[in-house]
Amino acid sequence: MSWKTISLSLSVCFSPCNRFFASGSIDGTARIYGIDPFNPYFNGNLYYVFNLRYSVSSVCFSKARYYFAVSCLHSNLVQIFYFNYLDKKNIGKKLLEINNDGNKTFSVQFSSDANFLILGNDIGLLSVYGTDPDNITTYGKLVSKKSSHKNAVVSVSFSNSISNLRYIATGGQDEIANLIKFNTTNNSLEILFKFEEQNGGPVWSVSFSPNDEFIATGSYDNTVCIYGVNESDSENFGKLITRLGGHTWSVTSVCFSPNGKYLASGSEDVSINLHKINLNSKTPFKSKKHMSKLTRSHNKVITSIAFSTNGYLGSGSKDYTSVIYY
């Protein structure tokens, strides 16, 4: 399934119910498409459009609440909207508007319980905002921030845990990927590791594995780096596990499938690599022989890729199209 969009897409994501696919574009819109192949009403139709003033840099659905977050490249505002297709009367209602300390935001992501939203901005700051409506002391407010990069934070990823101790990964234009511990009891942020020797250029994308034991980074040097981030695994914690090749230009986006069976990477070489992995194995990341390459769906740079919870893979590109692979 594919769509020809009005403007090139910079960010894509799926709704938790797997019925919708979102695309944020430089024309200042975030477009929601129906993608349920068993329901003609939702199958490939444009369902809703959020009209923003500025180019959309990042879009994100929350897993636990009916939240849809949007950040814009040339604005310091991050907006959270209500999106529940069963409540059509209130779809698109703005719930929160976050100023982000007056800084431009490149990337956003919700925690798994939707109690927090992390933001990466143009001056190297990681910011954490409260998004739990039942906590009036933190709702819509900055709860913590950390100077994590020398330049812009272009990618952020939250670990899947909902315990008091959580982890955040950040990728920056300063050629560094960070692993940061977030303690929700006192809202403190602590940088545990700076992975700065293997990336060979800006780190355009970061992603946690479903079991939170690894992060993948997409880098300027055409590779995907895998790092161990499980504190209880002293042998691999903070170390480069492997480097995955297969691209000829910069890797712009990486993501793990929710079932832990695949790692996908999109690139400026106009291809998407799909690595077959096994997170239950002692050697979860295997050789190039276990890689498939998707090359015919786009004819310009892949800007963003994402998995749905039921295994769909979506992509956005500078060729003004978005594609879903079933």
N, C-alpha and C positions, 0 to 999 in steps of 0.2 A: 504494500500500500504506500502511495506517495502523494504529496501535494506540491503544487507550484504556488509559492507564496509571493506576496507583493514585494517583500524585502528580505534580504538575507538574514538567516537565523544565527544568533550567537549562543543560544542556550535552549536545551530541550529537557523535558522530564515527563514522567507518567504519573497519573493519579493513583493512589493506593488501591482503588477499586478496579483498576485496569480498563476502565471504560473511556478514559480521556488521555490525550497527549497534548502537551503544551509546548509552544514554541515562542521564544522571545526574540524580537527582531530590531534592527537598527532604525526601522521606521517609527519606533515608539509604540509598538503594539505587542501585546502578549495574546496569542491566539490559542484557543482550546478547540481541539478536534475530537469528535467521537470516533472510537476505534473498536467497538464491539462487533466482531464479524458475524455474530448471531442475531444482531438487532439492526435492521435496515436504517432505523432512525439515527443510530449512533455510528454507523459504518462509513467513515470517511467524510462526514459532514462537518463543516465549521459550526461549532456549537456556541461559542461565546468569544467576544473580543474585548480585551481591556485596552483602552486608549490612554497612553501615557504621553507626556510631552517630549521625552528624550529617549534615545536609543536604549533598548533593554539589554542589560549585561547578564542578568541571571534570573531564572525562574525556578520555583521550588514548591511542590506540594508537601504538606505535612502528612505523616502517617496516622497520627492519633486524633487530629481535629480537622475540621473543614477549613483549613487555612491554605491560602495560595500567596506566596511571597514573590515580589518583583523588585529588582533593583535596576537603576538606570545609570548609564555611563557618565553622563554629564550633569548629574544631579546628586545632591547629598541625601536625598530621600529614599527610604526603602518602605514600600507599602505592603501591608498584609490585607488580603481580601477574603471574604467568606465565599466558599464554593461548595455547594451541596446541590446536586442535580435533582434531589427529591424535594428541595425547597426553592422552587424557581422564583418565588416572589422576592427572596433575599439574595439571590446569586449576584455576586459583584459588589456587595456592600463592603465599604472600606471599614476595617476593624481597627487598624493601627497605622500610624504614619511615623516612621522613625527617622530622626535627623542624622544619625551616625556621626555625631560630633562635628558636623559640617564638612565631612570628607566624602569623596566620591567612592561608591561601592562597586566592586568588580564581581563578587561572588557571595552567595548566601546559602545557608542550609539550616533546616530545623533539626533539633534533637529528635530521637525516636519517639519520645513521649510528648513532643511539641511544646515543652515547657520553656525551651530556649531557642533562640535564633542566633547563629553566628554570622558575622560579616567580615569580609576582607576588603580593606580600602587602599587608596592610592598612596598613602604615606607609610605603609608597612605595619599598620595596626590591625590586630585581631580584636574584634569587639563582640561581646556576648550580651544579648538583650533578653529580658524576661518576656515570655509570651503565654504564661499560664494565667488565664482570667480569674482563677480562684485565689491567686496571690496578688492582692492589691498593692503590696509594697514594691513588687518588681515588675508588674505587668506594664509592658511598653517602655520600660526604663533600662538604662545601661546598668548591668550588674557587675561587669568586669571587662577589662581591656588589657592588652599586652602588646608592647612593641616587639614584633616578631621578625621583621624583615627590614632591610635597608631601603628597599623600593616597594612597589605596589605588591599587595597580596592578591594574586590573580585567581587562586583556587582555595576552597576550604572544604573540609569533610569532617563530619561528626561520626564518632564510633557508634555502634548499634546498641551499646549497653544503656540501661536506664538506672544504673546504680548511682551511688553518691560520687564515685570516682569514674569519670568519663575521659575520653581522649579526643583530641582534635588534631587533624593534620592540615598543614597549610603549605601552599606552593607559591613561590615569589619570583619576581623578575630578577632578583639578586642571585639566582642560581642555587637557591637553598630550599629544601623541604624540611619543615619542622614537625616534631611530635610534641604535643602540648598536653599536659594533664589538667583537667578541669574538675575541681572539687566543689560539688554543689552545696556542701554544708556551709562553706564560707565564701563561695564564689571566687576562689583563687585560681589563677592560671600559672602553671609552671612549665617552662620549656625543658623537656627531658633530653631531646636530641636535636641536633642540627645536622641534617644529611647534606653536606655541601661539597663533597669531593667527586661524586660519581655522576652528577646530572649534566654537566657539560653545557650549561646554558639555562635560560629561564625555565622554571618548572611550571608548565601551563596547567597541569591537572593533577589532583591527588584523590585517592579513593581507598577507603577501608574495605578489607575483605569481610564477608558476612560474619565470620567468627572472631573478628577484631584482632587477629594474630598478625596480620600483614597490612602494609599500605603499598599501593602501586603509585608510581609517579610517571607522568608523561613529560618528556623533556625535549629541549632544543636539539639534542644530539641524536635524535631519531630512535631512541630506545625507551623501553619501559623498565624502570628499576623497581625491584621488590625488596622491601625492608621488613625485618622482624620487629614487631612492636608489642609483643606480649611480655609484660614485666616478669611473669613467672617462668618464662623460658630464658634462662640465663645464657644458654648457648647461642641463641639467635637474636636476643633483644638488642636493638640499636644497630644491627649489622645489615649489610647488603647481602641478601639471600641469592639473588640472581639478577641478570640483566637480559631482557627479552628483546630481540631484534626483529627484523622483518619489514621495517619501514625505511624509506629512502629520504624522507624529510622529517621535520619536527613532529613529535607526537603532541597533539593538541588536546586530547581528551582520553581519559581512561575510566573504566568502571567494571566492577565485579557483578556477575549475575547473583541474584538473591539466594539461589540454591547452591552457590559455591562451585559450580561446574565449569564456569567460563570466566575469562578475563578478556574484555574487549578494549581495543585501542583505535582511536581515529587519528588521522594524520593530514599534514599538508600535502602528502603525496597522493591524496584523493582516494585512499583506501582505508578499510577497516579490517583490522586483524582480530581474529577470534581464537584465543588460546584455550585449549581444553586443559582444565586443571583438576586436581583432587585434593581438597583441603584436609582430608582425613589421612592422607598418605605422608610418609616421612619425606618424600620428594614431591611436593604438590605442584611444582612448576617444572614442566618437562621441556623437551627439546622442541626445535622448530618443526619437527615432523608432526607434532600435535597441534599445528596451527592451520586455520582456514583463513582465506583472504577474500573479502568482499570488495570488488573493484568496479562494478558496472552501474551502481546506483547514483553516483555523483560524478560530476566532471570538474569540480573545483574543491578547494580546501574543505575538509571536514572540520567543523567548528565545535561540535558537541555531540556526545553519544550518551545514551542512558538505557538501562534495563527496566522493564516492568517487573512486578512481583511474580507474574505468571510466565516470565521468560521471553517476552517480546523485546526486541532491540530496536531503539529509535535513533535517528541521526539527523543533524542539521548541517547545512553546508552554505558556503558562499555562492553556490550556484542557484540560490533562491528556492531550493526544494528541501522538504523534510521527508524522511522515508522511515517506514516501519517494516521490520523483518519478522515474520511470524515463524 
